[in-house]
Amino acid sequence: MTSIIDNVSSEKEIPLLPLRDVVIYPHMVAPLFVGRDKSIKALEEAMKGSKEIFLSAQKEAKVNEPKEKDIYELGTIGSIVQMLRLPDGTVKVLVEGKKRGKISKFISGKSFFVVQVQEVSEESKEGVEAEALMRSIVKAFEGYVKLNKKIPSETLATIMSIDDAGRLADTVASHLNMKLPDKQEVLQVLDPLERLEKLYEKMQSEVEILQIEKRIGKRVKKQMEKAQREYYLTEQMKAIQKELGEKDDLKSEIDEFEEKIKDKGLPEEVEQRIKREIKKLKMMSSMSAEATVVRNYIDWLLEIPWANEFTEDTLDIDAASKILNEDHYGLDKPKERILEYLAVRVLTEKLKGPILCFVGPPGVGKTSLAKSIARAMGRKFVRISLGGIRDEAEIRGHRRTYIGALPGKIIQGMRKAGTKNPVFLLDEIDKIGSDFRGDPSSALLEALDPEQNSTFNDHFIEADYDLSNVLFITTANVLHTIPWALQDRMEIIRVPGYTENEKLQIAKKFLMERQLENHGLKEENMNITDNGLLTLIRRYTKESGVRTLERELASLCRKIAREVVEHGRDHNISITAKNLQKYLDIPKYKHGEIEETDQIGAATGLAWTEVGGELLTIEVSIVPGKGNFTVTGKLGEVMQESTRAAMSYVRSRAQHLGLERYFYQNVDIHIHVPEGATPKDGPSAGIAIASAIVSALIRKPIDRELAMTGEITLRGRVLQIGGLKEKILAAHRGRVKKILIPKDNEKDLKDIPQNIKDEVEIKVVEHMDEVLGEVIVSDEPVIRNFVVPHGKPDFLGGESAPENIN
């Protein structure tokens, strides 16, 4: 860029007019409105003399009283062509730019700005390069004028007539829509060719922006024209249909809605709401998007069941009981609860629908039982799965403002049922999730509360809906994932796992018959003995329910079907425990069997899992060391605490057990629970861990036919545990002969089938000393009588054992 100093010539003093948001170029004529006192005085001073005034832009337009530092040094020396005072005190002035100038200093002592200005001269540029740049500028400006309709066409003719490079650049710059810094930048370029290049760059950018604006404008206009055209054609079509006497589809639809309103027996509030929506629909074009939304809304309001749409309950208790027993074996508690509900319904019609929650392992028949309940009661059945739902709108619906909005799953289910009193199954309620879209379980609080669900409000329907006559049944595998507030609204009914005998009966009465039919077989084609079925249950399945059992029976039927096809339709095959492996390959499970011999440091505990009970082996190894205590087997925090509590108990009873007082300082104790990849947690293995530690320390074996469960305290007390039925079933499956349970769990024995209680001895215990007396195989008492010497307190304050333990 050419230096300003090199082009500076003579100096003179002239008044200064600071400009806001405008740059005046040489050869440019522009009107200005002046309102500041300083600026008006400067104009008046200029008019007294040669009419010359220096025009320079402010750096910041918002500054009302600019200082010397707020004004650009380089500006334009101009002359006042015309000046006019306006009634409001402001001045309108027409100025013409003459040549560039640079402020050398400000003259003080005046009530307006006076500056000493040095004229900046320009060299005339000629030649091929100048000619090429000038042509490019003119061509680019021609394109700019075509896009920018604000510039009159005469301006282009003026531009084309200019043959001086510097003047051409200044004239074109004055017509471009640029920001103030860009305008000032062009003014400060003194070399005409450099100025043309700079200007060409700015102009190309402006042309590109204008082209994009033009494309956007065309697109918007096209869309508007399309909408207007569609509306015009729609109105024409209506007129043609009217002339031809054809039915207007929209009118036909509205008539249909009005007929439904008469027949439906809607609540007053809902009826008025639908009529308002129909009134709006009549005023809309049938092709408009809003009309589609309104039609959909009216459709939903008229499709869901309202006041008088009920199915009549079957109140014959004997018939209902027969149906329930036909469909399911066992499950006495849920069946009993349904029959109680029917009995009350016989006496009164005011009873609200109960909210039942069936909790149990997978495959025990929770979902199919709900369907059976609907059949027994003569009601419609609706099922929705809640597993994996994370959006609250899935329950309460979307608001109608959203495109594609729908009611929630509850209202959708009611529409599907078509009655006000269906059996409504909410499956897998324990697997509901929550995220930024809301918490669906919180949305269920209203629907599953008998005191609130008579006014359930769906966001889409926007009207109170009565759910109080619905028999809600929910299913879950576990309770701890269901929020406490939701649990509080439901009647929890435990559906425990099946015993071996129950599975045998289910297989004989239900599963075999169904699988034979599914595989095109007859009863004559296959005969399976009870021992064969029991072996299949024990060695090929490991579950509380019967899903895997049914799959294994299906696999067996496929093998039989192949043989029947190969040997003829009358071919008969007998399946026994001996030849079962021929059809089902190697057994998959050891059936949780107990140890073959009594072992030192190995105790059998009982664990509860989501698929039923399990036998849990606790192993303890004692090796010489320095008092290290190691726990392995992927144990949870609670179970690790149980191991430490058990160890503390053993240390407190060391002298009673015949151990040295500080025995633990000379040995390393390692506790391991096999199947290390499986996470384990809970306090119920406490007494089994303590028994294994004692057995390893005193080198006495533990009875292999005995299993135990119970939480241990530091004082040796045995506390209550959960999942007792599942644990005893697991012990029975594993051929355990005797089970130790906490005294506080004695009340739960009523849930244990009598045939299991006949086969397994169940003993209740209150203290760990009792447990040791039962589990350790020894000719001598395990806990020795211990006399406290010199009246000193017992070691670590261990609680004395009950009398007559051993």
C-alpha positions in Angstrom: 0.0 0.0 0.0 1.2 3.5 -0.9 2.4 5.6 2.2 0.2 8.5 3.1 3.3 10.7 3.9 4.7 10.3 0.4 1.5 11.8 -1.1 1.0 14.7 1.4 1.1 18.3 0.0 0.1 21.7 1.3 -1.7 22.3 4.6 -4.7 24.5 5.6 -7.0 25.1 8.5 -10.7 24.2 7.9 -13.6 23.2 10.2 -14.2 19.5 10.8 -17.6 17.7 10.5 -17.4 14.2 12.3 -19.6 11.7 10.5 -21.5 8.8 12.0 -21.9 5.6 9.9 -21.0 7.2 6.7 -17.8 7.8 4.7 -17.7 10.6 2.0 -15.4 9.8 -0.9 -13.9 12.3 -3.4 -16.3 13.1 -6.3 -19.2 12.0 -4.1 -22.3 14.2 -3.5 -24.4 13.2 -0.5 -27.0 14.9 1.8 -26.3 14.9 5.5 -28.6 15.6 8.5 -26.6 17.4 11.2 -28.0 17.9 14.8 -25.0 18.3 17.1 -24.2 21.9 18.2 -20.5 21.6 17.5 -21.2 20.2 14.0 -23.7 23.0 13.2 -21.3 25.7 14.3 -18.6 24.1 12.1 -20.9 24.3 9.1 -21.8 27.9 9.8 -18.1 28.8 10.0 -17.4 27.1 6.7 -20.3 28.9 5.0 -18.7 32.3 6.1 -15.5 31.5 4.2 -14.7 29.3 1.3 -17.4 26.7 2.1 -14.7 24.1 2.6 -15.2 21.5 5.3 -13.2 18.4 6.3 -15.4 15.2 6.4 -14.1 12.4 8.6 -15.9 9.4 10.0 -16.1 8.6 13.8 -14.7 5.2 14.8 -17.7 4.5 17.0 -21.1 5.9 15.9 -22.6 5.6 19.3 -20.2 8.2 20.8 -22.3 11.5 20.9 -19.5 13.9 21.9 -16.4 12.5 20.0 -12.9 13.4 21.1 -9.9 13.7 18.9 -9.0 10.0 19.3 -12.5 9.0 18.2 -12.1 10.4 14.7 -10.2 8.8 11.8 -7.2 10.8 10.7 -7.8 10.3 7.0 -10.9 11.8 5.5 -12.2 13.9 2.6 -11.9 17.6 2.0 -15.3 18.7 0.8 -17.4 21.7 0.0 -20.8 22.7 1.0 -23.2 22.8 -2.0 -26.3 23.7 -0.1 -27.4 24.2 3.5 -30.9 24.3 4.9 -32.2 24.8 8.5 -35.1 22.6 9.5 -37.9 23.6 11.9 -36.7 21.1 14.6 -33.3 23.0 14.8 -31.4 20.4 12.8 -29.6 21.3 9.5 -29.7 19.5 6.2 -26.6 20.0 4.2 -25.5 18.8 0.7 -21.8 18.2 0.5 -19.4 17.2 -2.3 -16.2 15.4 -1.7 -13.2 17.0 -3.5 -10.0 15.2 -2.5 -8.4 13.1 0.3 -6.9 14.9 3.3 -5.1 14.0 6.5 -5.5 15.6 9.9 -2.0 16.9 11.0 -3.4 18.5 14.3 -6.5 19.8 16.0 -6.7 23.6 16.6 -8.0 24.3 20.1 -9.8 27.3 21.5 -12.9 27.0 19.3 -16.4 25.8 20.2 -16.3 23.4 17.3 -13.6 21.2 15.7 -11.0 23.0 13.5 -8.2 20.9 12.1 -5.0 21.6 10.2 -5.4 19.4 7.1 -2.7 18.2 4.6 -4.0 17.5 1.1 -3.2 14.0 -0.1 -2.5 13.9 -3.8 -3.0 10.9 -6.1 -1.1 9.8 -9.2 -3.0 9.0 -12.3 -2.5 5.4 -13.3 -2.6 4.3 -16.9 -1.6 1.2 -18.7 -2.8 -2.3 -19.5 -3.1 -3.4 -15.9 -5.1 -0.3 -15.0 -7.4 -0.9 -18.0 -8.0 -4.5 -17.1 -8.8 -3.7 -13.5 -11.2 -0.9 -14.6 -13.0 -3.2 -16.9 -13.3 -5.9 -14.2 -14.7 -3.4 -11.8 -17.3 -2.1 -14.3 -18.4 -5.6 -15.2 -18.6 -6.7 -11.5 -20.6 -3.5 -10.7 -22.9 -4.2 -13.6 -23.8 -7.6 -12.0 -24.1 -5.9 -8.6 -26.6 -3.4 -10.0 -28.8 -6.2 -11.5 -29.0 -7.9 -8.1 -29.4 -4.7 -6.0 -32.6 -2.9 -7.2 -31.9 0.1 -5.0 -29.2 1.5 -7.4 -30.8 3.3 -10.4 -29.7 2.2 -13.8 -28.4 5.7 -14.7 -25.6 5.1 -12.2 -24.2 2.3 -14.3 -24.0 4.7 -17.3 -22.1 7.2 -15.2 -19.6 4.6 -14.0 -19.0 3.3 -17.5 -18.1 6.9 -18.7 -15.3 7.3 -16.0 -11.8 6.8 -17.4 -9.7 7.6 -14.3 -8.8 4.6 -12.1 -8.9 6.5 -8.8 -12.2 8.3 -9.5 -13.8 5.0 -10.7 -12.8 3.3 -7.5 -14.2 6.1 -5.3 -17.4 6.3 -7.3 -18.1 2.6 -7.2 -17.2 2.4 -3.5 -19.8 5.1 -2.7 -22.6 2.9 -4.1 -21.6 -0.4 -2.3 -23.4 -1.6 0.8 -20.3 -2.1 3.0 -19.7 -1.8 6.8 -18.0 1.4 8.0 -14.5 -0.2 8.7 -14.6 -1.6 5.1 -15.5 1.8 3.6 -12.8 3.5 5.6 -10.3 0.9 4.5 -11.0 1.6 0.9 -10.7 5.4 1.5 -7.3 4.9 3.1 -5.8 3.0 0.1 -4.1 5.8 -1.9 -2.8 3.8 -4.8 -5.6 3.7 -7.4 -4.7 0.2 -8.6 -4.5 -1.2 -5.1 -7.8 0.5 -4.3 -9.4 -1.2 -7.4 -8.1 -4.6 -6.3 -9.4 -4.1 -2.8 -12.8 -2.9 -4.1 -13.1 -5.8 -6.5 -12.6 -8.2 -3.6 -15.3 -6.5 -1.6 -17.6 -6.3 -4.5 -17.3 -10.1 -5.3 -18.2 -10.8 -1.6 -21.3 -8.5 -1.8 -22.4 -10.1 -5.1 -22.2 -13.5 -3.6 -24.4 -12.4 -0.6 -26.9 -10.8 -2.9 -27.1 -14.0 -5.0 -27.9 -16.1 -1.9 -30.5 -13.6 -0.9 -32.1 -13.8 -4.3 -32.2 -17.7 -4.2 -33.8 -17.6 -0.8 -36.4 -15.1 -2.0 -37.3 -17.2 -5.0 -37.7 -20.3 -2.9 -40.0 -18.6 -0.4 -42.0 -17.1 -3.3 -42.3 -20.5 -4.9 -43.6 -22.0 -1.7 -46.1 -19.3 -1.2 -47.3 -19.6 -4.8 -47.7 -23.4 -4.4 -49.8 -22.9 -1.3 -52.0 -20.3 -3.0 -52.3 -22.6 -6.0 -53.4 -25.6 -3.9 -55.9 -23.5 -2.1 -57.3 -22.1 -5.4 -57.6 -25.6 -6.9 -59.2 -26.9 -3.7 -61.8 -24.2 -3.8 -62.4 -24.9 -7.5 -62.8 -28.6 -6.7 -65.4 -27.8 -4.0 -67.3 -25.7 -6.5 -67.3 -28.4 -9.1 -68.4 -31.0 -6.6 -71.2 -28.8 -5.5 -72.3 -28.2 -9.1 -72.2 -31.9 -9.8 -74.2 -32.7 -6.6 -71.4 -34.8 -5.2 -70.9 -35.2 -1.4 -68.3 -33.2 0.2 -65.9 -35.6 2.0 -65.4 -33.2 4.9 -69.1 -32.7 5.3 -69.6 -36.4 5.2 -67.0 -36.9 7.9 -68.5 -34.2 10.1 -71.9 -35.8 9.8 -70.4 -39.1 10.8 -68.8 -37.5 13.9 -72.2 -35.9 14.9 -74.0 -39.3 14.5 -71.4 -40.9 16.8 -71.9 -38.2 19.4 -75.6 -39.0 19.6 -75.0 -42.8 20.1 -71.9 -42.6 22.3 -73.4 -41.3 25.6 -70.4 -39.0 26.3 -69.9 -37.0 29.5 -71.1 -33.5 29.2 -67.6 -31.9 29.3 -66.3 -34.3 26.6 -69.3 -33.8 24.4 -68.9 -30.0 24.5 -65.2 -30.3 23.7 -65.9 -32.4 20.6 -68.6 -30.0 19.4 -66.2 -27.1 19.7 -63.6 -29.0 17.7 -66.2 -29.9 15.0 -67.1 -26.2 14.7 -63.4 -25.4 14.1 -63.2 -28.2 11.6 -66.1 -26.8 9.5 -64.2 -23.5 9.0 -61.0 -25.2 7.8 -59.9 -26.4 4.4 -60.0 -30.2 4.4 -56.5 -30.3 3.0 -54.9 -28.2 5.7 -52.5 -29.7 8.2 -54.5 -28.3 11.1 -57.7 -30.1 9.9 -55.8 -33.4 10.0 -54.8 -32.7 13.7 -58.4 -31.8 14.7 -59.9 -34.9 12.9 -57.4 -37.2 14.6 -58.2 -35.7 18.0 -62.0 -36.1 17.5 -61.4 -39.6 16.3 -59.6 -40.6 19.5 -62.2 -39.0 21.7 -65.0 -40.9 20.0 -63.1 -44.2 19.8 -62.2 -44.7 23.5 -64.9 -46.2 25.7 -66.8 -43.8 27.9 -69.6 -44.0 30.5 -71.9 -46.8 29.4 -69.4 -49.2 27.7 -68.9 -52.1 30.1 -68.7 -55.9 29.8 -70.7 -57.9 32.3 -68.6 -59.7 34.9 -68.9 -63.5 35.2 -69.7 -63.7 39.0 -69.9 -67.5 39.2 -67.0 -68.3 41.6 -67.0 -72.1 40.9 -66.8 -71.5 37.1 -64.0 -68.9 37.6 -62.1 -71.3 39.9 -62.4 -74.1 37.3 -61.0 -71.9 34.5 -58.1 -70.7 36.6 -57.2 -74.3 37.5 -57.5 -75.4 33.9 -55.0 -72.9 32.8 -52.4 -73.0 35.6 -51.2 -75.5 38.1 -50.5 -74.1 41.6 -50.3 -70.3 42.0 -52.8 -70.5 44.9 -52.3 -67.0 46.3 -53.1 -65.1 43.0 -56.1 -67.3 42.3 -57.4 -66.9 45.8 -57.2 -63.1 45.6 -59.2 -63.0 42.3 -61.9 -65.3 43.7 -62.1 -63.0 46.8 -62.6 -60.0 44.5 -65.4 -61.8 42.6 -67.1 -62.7 45.9 -67.2 -59.1 47.0 -68.5 -58.1 43.5 -71.4 -60.5 44.0 -72.3 -58.6 47.2 -71.7 -55.0 45.9 -71.1 -53.2 42.6 -69.3 -50.2 44.3 -66.0 -52.0 44.6 -63.1 -50.3 42.7 -60.8 -52.3 40.5 -57.8 -53.6 42.6 -54.2 -52.9 41.6 -52.3 -56.2 41.8 -48.6 -56.7 41.3 -47.3 -60.3 40.7 -43.7 -60.6 41.7 -41.7 -63.7 40.9 -38.9 -65.2 38.8 -39.2 -65.4 35.0 -41.3 -68.3 33.5 -43.6 -68.9 36.5 -46.7 -67.8 34.5 -47.4 -64.3 35.7 -48.3 -62.9 32.3 -50.4 -65.9 31.2 -52.2 -65.9 34.6 -53.4 -62.3 33.9 -54.9 -63.5 30.6 -56.5 -66.4 32.5 -58.0 -64.0 35.0 -59.6 -62.0 32.2 -61.1 -65.2 30.8 -62.4 -66.3 34.2 -64.1 -62.9 34.8 -65.5 -62.6 31.3 -63.6 -59.3 30.7 -61.5 -58.0 27.7 -57.7 -58.4 28.1 -55.2 -55.7 27.2 -51.4 -56.1 27.6 -48.7 -53.4 27.3 -45.0 -54.0 27.9 -43.2 -51.3 30.0 -39.8 -52.8 29.6 -37.3 -50.2 28.4 -39.7 -47.3 28.4 -37.9 -44.1 29.3 -40.3 -41.3 28.1 -43.0 -40.1 30.3 -45.1 -39.3 27.2 -45.4 -43.1 26.6 -47.7 -43.2 29.6 -49.3 -39.7 29.6 -49.3 -39.1 25.9 -47.9 -36.2 23.8 -49.4 -32.7 23.8 -51.3 -32.0 20.6 -48.9 -29.2 19.6 -46.4 -31.8 18.4 -46.5 -33.4 14.9 -47.6 -37.0 15.1 -48.8 -36.6 18.7 -50.6 -39.7 20.2 -52.2 -40.6 23.5 -50.2 -42.6 26.0 -50.2 -46.4 26.2 -52.9 -46.5 28.8 -55.5 -44.6 26.7 -54.3 -46.6 23.6 -55.0 -49.8 25.6 -58.4 -48.6 26.6 -59.3 -47.9 22.9 -58.1 -51.4 22.0 -60.2 -53.0 24.8 -63.3 -51.1 23.8 -64.7 -51.3 27.3 -64.4 -49.4 30.6 -63.5 -52.5 32.7 -60.9 -54.6 31.0 -58.1 -56.6 32.7 -55.2 -54.3 32.0 -51.7 -56.0 32.2 -48.7 -53.7 32.7 -45.9 -56.2 32.0 -42.3 -55.8 33.3 -43.0 -52.8 35.5 -39.6 -53.3 37.2 -37.8 -52.6 34.0 -39.0 -49.0 33.4 -36.1 -46.6 32.9 -35.8 -42.8 33.3 -33.8 -40.1 31.6 -33.9 -36.4 30.5 -37.4 -37.1 28.9 -38.9 -37.8 32.3 -39.7 -40.6 34.7 -42.5 -43.0 33.4 -42.9 -44.6 36.8 -43.9 -41.2 38.3 -46.5 -40.9 35.6 -47.9 -44.3 36.6 -48.5 -43.1 40.2 -51.8 -41.5 39.2 -53.1 -44.4 37.0 -52.3 -47.0 39.7 -53.8 -45.1 42.6 -57.5 -46.2 43.2 -58.1 -42.8 44.9 -56.9 -40.8 41.9 -57.4 -42.8 38.7 -61.1 -41.9 38.4 -59.7 -38.6 37.0 -56.7 -39.7 35.0 -55.5 -37.0 32.7 -53.8 -37.8 29.4 -51.8 -34.9 27.8 -53.3 -35.7 24.3 -57.0 -36.2 25.4 -56.9 -33.2 27.8 -60.0 -34.5 29.6 -60.5 -36.5 32.8 -60.8 -40.2 32.1 -62.1 -42.8 34.6 -59.9 -45.8 35.2 -61.4 -46.9 38.5 -63.3 -49.9 37.0 -60.1 -51.3 35.3 -58.5 -54.3 37.0 -54.8 -53.4 36.7 -52.3 -56.3 37.0 -48.6 -55.5 36.9 -45.8 -58.0 36.8 -42.2 -57.8 38.0 -39.2 -60.1 38.6 -37.8 -58.0 41.5 -39.2 -55.2 43.7 -36.0 -53.2 44.5 -36.1 -51.4 41.1 -39.7 -50.2 41.5 -39.9 -46.8 43.3 -41.3 -47.1 46.8 -44.2 -44.7 46.1 -45.3 -47.0 43.2 -45.0 -50.1 45.4 -47.2 -48.5 48.0 -50.1 -48.2 45.5 -50.0 -51.8 44.5 -51.0 -55.0 46.3 -47.9 -57.2 46.1 -48.6 -60.9 45.5 -45.5 -63.1 45.5 -45.4 -65.8 42.8 -42.6 -68.2 43.9 -40.7 -70.7 41.8 -42.1 -74.1 41.2 -41.0 -77.2 43.1 -39.8 -80.3 41.2 -43.2 -82.0 41.8 -45.0 -78.9 40.5 -42.8 -78.8 37.4 -43.5 -82.5 36.9 -47.3 -82.0 37.1 -47.1 -78.9 34.8 -45.1 -80.8 32.2 -47.5 -83.8 32.3 -50.7 -81.8 32.3 -49.9 -78.7 30.1 -46.5 -78.6 28.4 -46.4 -82.1 26.9 -49.9 -81.8 25.4 -49.1 -78.4 23.9 -45.7 -79.5 22.4 -47.2 -82.7 20.9 -49.9 -80.7 19.2 -47.3 -78.0 18.0 -45.1 -80.7 16.4 -47.9 -82.8 14.8 -47.4 -85.8 17.1 -49.9 -88.0 18.9 -49.7 -89.4 22.4 -49.1 -92.8 20.9 -45.9 -91.6 19.2 -44.1 -90.7 22.4 -44.2 -91.9 26.0 -42.0 -90.2 28.7 -41.8 -91.7 32.2 -41.9 -89.6 35.4 -38.2 -90.5 36.1 -37.4 -89.3 32.6 -39.2 -86.0 33.1 -37.5 -85.5 36.5 -34.1 -86.1 35.0 -34.9 -83.6 32.3 -36.0 -81.1 34.9 -32.9 -81.7 37.1 -30.1 -82.1 34.5 -31.3 -79.9 31.6 -32.9 -76.9 33.3 -31.9 -74.6 36.0 -34.8 -72.2 36.6 -37.7 -71.3 38.9 -40.2 -71.2 36.0 -40.8 -73.7 33.2 -39.7 -71.8 30.0 -36.5 -73.7 29.6 -38.3 -76.9 30.4 -40.8 -76.3 27.6 -37.9 -75.5 25.2 -36.2 -78.8 26.1 -39.5 -80.7 25.6 -39.9 -79.0 22.2 -36.3 -80.1 21.3 -37.3 -83.7 22.4 -40.4 -83.6 20.2 -38.4 -82.5 17.2 -36.1 -85.5 17.6 -39.1 -87.8 17.9 -40.9 -86.2 14.9 -37.9 -87.0 12.7 -37.9 -90.7 13.8 -41.7 -90.9 13.3 -41.2 -89.6 9.7 -38.5 -92.1 9.1 -40.3 -95.1 10.6 -44.0 -94.4 10.0 -46.9 -92.6 11.7 -47.5 -95.4 14.1 -43.9 -95.5 15.4 -43.7 -95.3 19.2 -40.8 -94.2 21.3 -40.5 -94.5 25.1 -38.3 -91.9 26.9 -36.7 -92.8 30.2 -34.0 -91.4 32.4 -31.5 -93.8 30.8 -32.0 -92.9 27.1 -32.8 -89.2 27.6 -29.2 -88.3 26.9 -29.5 -89.9 23.4 -32.0 -87.2 22.4 -30.9 -84.2 24.4 -27.1 -84.7 24.4 -24.9 -84.2 27.5 -26.7 -82.9 30.6 -26.1 -79.2 31.1 -26.2 -78.9 34.9 -25.0 -80.9 37.9 -28.3 -80.0 39.5 -26.7 -78.1 42.4 -25.8 -81.3 44.2 -24.1 -81.4 47.6 -20.6 -82.6 48.3 -20.0 -86.4 48.0 -18.1 -86.5 51.4 -17.9 -84.4 54.5 -15.3 -81.7 54.0 -13.2 -79.6 56.4 -13.6 -75.8 55.8 -16.5 -76.3 53.2 -20.0 -75.3 54.2 -23.2 -75.3 52.1 -25.1 -72.0 52.2 -28.3 -71.0 50.5 -28.7 -68.0 48.1 -31.6 -66.3 46.4 -31.4 -65.2 42.8 -33.8 -63.6 40.3 -34.3 -67.1 38.8 -34.9 -68.8 42.2 -32.7 -70.3 44.9 -29.2 -71.7 44.6 -26.9 -73.8 46.7 -23.8 -71.8 47.6 -20.5 -73.5 48.7 -18.3 -71.5 51.1 -14.7 -72.6 51.2 -12.1 -71.6 53.8 -8.4 -72.4 53.7 -6.0 -71.9 56.6 -2.3 -71.6 55.9 0.7 -70.4 58.0 1.2 -66.7 57.6 1.1 -63.3 59.3 -2.6 -62.7 60.0 -3.8 -61.9 56.4 -7.5 -62.1 55.8 -8.5 -62.6 52.1 -11.9 -62.8 50.5 -12.5 -63.8 46.9 -15.3 -64.9 44.6 -16.6 -61.5 43.4 -18.5 -60.7 46.6 -20.5 -57.6 47.1 -19.9 -55.1 49.9 -22.6 -56.5 52.2 -21.3 -60.0 51.8 -17.7 -58.9 52.5 -18.9 -57.2 55.7 -20.6 -60.6 56.6 -17.2 -62.3 56.3 -15.6 -59.8 58.7 -18.5 -60.1 61.1 -18.1 -63.9 61.0 -14.4 -63.6 61.6 -14.9 -61.3 64.6 -17.4 -63.8 66.1 -14.8 -66.6 65.7 -12.1 -64.5 67.4 -14.5 -63.6 70.2 -15.2 -67.3 70.8 -11.6 -68.5 70.3 -11.0 -69.9 73.8 -14.5 -71.5 73.8 -13.5 -73.3 70.6 -10.2 -74.5 72.1 -8.1 -72.1 70.0 -5.2 -70.0 71.2 -6.2 -66.4 72.1 -4.1 -64.8 69.3 -4.4 -67.7 66.8 -5.2 -65.3 63.9 -1.7 -63.6 64.1 0.1 -66.8 62.9 -2.2 -67.9 60.1 -3.5 -66.5 56.8 -7.3 -67.1 56.3 -8.6 -67.2 52.8 -12.4 -67.3 52.2 -13.6 -68.2 48.7 -17.0 -68.6 47.1 -16.8 -70.6 43.9 -18.1 -69.5 40.5 -16.0 -66.4 40.8 -17.4 -64.7 37.6 -20.9 -64.5 39.2 -21.5 -61.5 41.5 -22.8 -62.4 44.9 -24.1 -60.2 47.7 -26.3 -60.1 50.8 -25.9 -61.0 54.5 -27.7 -64.4 54.5 -24.5 -66.5 54.1 -23.2 -65.2 57.5 -23.6 -68.4 59.5 -22.3 -70.6 56.6 -19.1 -68.4 56.5 -18.6 -68.6 60.3 -19.2 -72.4 60.2 -16.6 -72.9 57.4 -14.0 -70.7 59.3 -14.5 -72.7 62.5 -14.3 -76.0 60.7 -11.0 -75.0 59.0 -9.5 -73.8 62.3 -10.5 -76.8 64.5 -9.9 -79.3 61.6 -13.4 -80.9 61.9 -15.5 -81.6 58.9 -19.0 -80.1 58.2 -22.0 -82.4 57.6 -22.4 -82.5 53.8 -26.1 -83.2 53.9 -26.8 -80.0 55.8 -27.4 -76.5 54.4 -27.9 -73.3 56.3 -29.0 -69.6 55.8 -29.0 -66.7 58.3 -27.3 -63.4 59.0 -24.7 -63.3 61.8 -24.1 -60.6 64.3 -20.8 -59.9 66.2 -22.4 -61.5 69.3 -23.3 -64.6 67.3 -27.1 -64.0 67.0 -28.8 -65.4 63.9 -31.0 -62.8 62.2 -33.9 -63.1 59.8 -33.3 -63.5 56.0 -35.5 -63.2 52.8 -36.4 -65.6 50.0 -36.8 -68.6 52.3 -39.1 -70.6 50.1 -36.8 -70.4 47.1 -33.8 -71.3 49.2 -35.5 -74.4 50.7 -36.6 -75.5 47.2 -33.0 -75.2 46.0 -31.8 -77.3 49.1 -34.5 -79.9 48.3 -33.4 -80.1 44.6 -29.7 -80.6 45.8 -30.6 -83.6 48.0 -30.0 -81.7 51.3 -31.4 -83.6 54.2 -31.4 -80.9 56.9 -31.7 -77.1 56.7 -30.9 -74.6 59.5 -32.9 -71.3 59.3 -33.2 -68.3 61.7 -35.8 -68.5 64.4 -37.5 -65.3 63.1 -38.2 -67.1 59.8 -40.2 -69.8 61.4 -43.4 -68.0 60.4 -42.6 -68.4 56.7 -42.6 -72.2 56.9 -46.4 -72.2 56.2 -45.5 -71.3 52.5 -43.4 -74.4 52.1 -45.1 -77.4 50.4 -45.9 -80.2 52.9 -44.1 -82.8 50.7 -40.8 -80.9 51.0 -41.2 -80.5 54.8 -41.7 -84.2 55.0 -38.5 -84.9 53.0 -36.2 -82.2 54.5 -35.7 -81.6 58.2 -35.9 -77.9 58.9 -34.4 -76.7 62.2 -34.7 -73.2 63.6 -31.7 -71.6 65.4 -31.2 -68.4 67.4 -27.4 -68.4 68.0 -24.2 -69.3 66.2 -23.2 -71.7 69.0 -26.3 -73.8 68.1 -25.3 -73.8 64.5 -21.9 -75.1 65.2 -23.3 -77.9 67.3 -25.5 -79.0 64.4 -23.0 -78.6 61.4 -19.6 -79.8 62.8 -19.2 -83.6 62.6 -17.5 -84.3 65.9 -17.7 -86.8 68.8 -17.0 -84.0 71.3 -18.8 -80.7 71.9 -17.6 -78.0 69.6 -18.1 -75.2 72.1 -16.3 -76.2 75.3 -17.4 -75.2 78.8 -15.2 -72.2 79.7 -14.8 -70.9 83.2 -13.8 -67.2 83.4 -10.6 -67.0 85.5 -10.6 -64.7 88.5 -14.0 -63.3 87.6 -12.6 -61.4 84.5 -15.1 -60.8 81.7 -15.3 -63.1 78.7 -12.9 -62.5 75.8 -14.2 -59.6 73.5 -17.5 -59.8 75.3 -18.8 -62.8 73.4 -22.4 -63.6 74.2 -22.9 -66.9 76.0 -24.5 -69.6 74.1 -28.0 -70.9 75.1 -28.0 -73.8 77.5 -28.0 -77.4 76.4 -26.6 -76.7 72.9 -24.4 -79.8 72.6 
